[in-house]
Amino acid sequence: MNIAAYRDSRNMTQADFAAGLSVAQSTVARWEAGSMPSRDMLARIADYTGGAVMPNDWIEVAVEVGT
C-alpha cells in the first residue's frame, strides 16, 4: 500500500500524516510524487502505519515507473 492509499483509507490529510512523523506536509507530498524517503524514514513510516506501508512499496513503484 502506498501513503496516499493509506491516508485515504483513514481519512487523513497529508498534514495529518506528516504530523504523525514530525515532518513537513511538503515532504509527504514529495513522497507521494515518487521521492524516496531515507532508510531511517522508511522504517519510521512502516512503524507509524503498523506495517501497512512498507519499504518495498517504493521499490515496486520505482520498477513500474522504470526508474
C-alpha positions in Angstrom: 0.0 0.0 0.0 1.3 3.5 -0.7 1.0 6.5 1.5 -1.9 8.1 -0.4 -3.9 4.9 -0.2 -3.1 4.5 3.5 -4.2 8.1 4.1 -7.4 7.8 2.1 -8.4 4.6 3.9 -8.1 6.5 7.2 -9.5 9.9 6.0 -6.1 11.6 6.8 -4.7 14.6 5.1 -1.1 14.9 4.1 -0.7 17.3 7.0 -2.1 14.7 9.4 0.3 12.0 8.2 3.2 14.5 8.3 2.4 15.4 11.9 2.4 11.8 12.9 6.0 11.6 11.6 7.1 15.1 12.6 7.9 16.1 9.0 6.5 18.9 6.8 3.4 18.3 4.7 5.5 19.1 1.6 7.7 16.2 2.5 4.7 13.8 2.3 3.7 15.4 -1.0 7.2 14.7 -2.4 7.0 11.0 -1.2 3.6 10.7 -2.8 5.0 12.1 -6.0 7.7 9.4 -6.1 10.6 10.7 -4.0 12.3 8.1 -1.9 12.5 8.6 1.9 15.7 7.8 3.7 16.2 4.3 5.0 15.5 5.5 8.6 12.3 7.3 7.5 11.2 4.2 5.6 11.4 2.3 8.9 9.5 5.1 10.7 6.8 5.1 8.1 6.4 1.3 8.4 6.2 1.6 12.2 3.8 4.5 12.1 1.4 2.7 9.7 1.6 -0.6 11.5 3.3 -2.2 8.5 0.6 -1.1 6.0 3.2 1.0 4.1 6.5 -0.9 3.7 9.8 -0.1 2.1 9.1 -2.5 -0.8 6.2 -0.3 -1.7 8.7 2.3 -3.0 10.7 -0.3 -4.9 7.6 -1.6 -6.6 6.6 1.9 -7.7 10.1 2.6 -9.0 10.1 -0.6 -11.1 6.7 0.3 -12.5 7.8 3.8 -13.4 11.1 2.5 -14.8 13.5 4.5 -12.6 
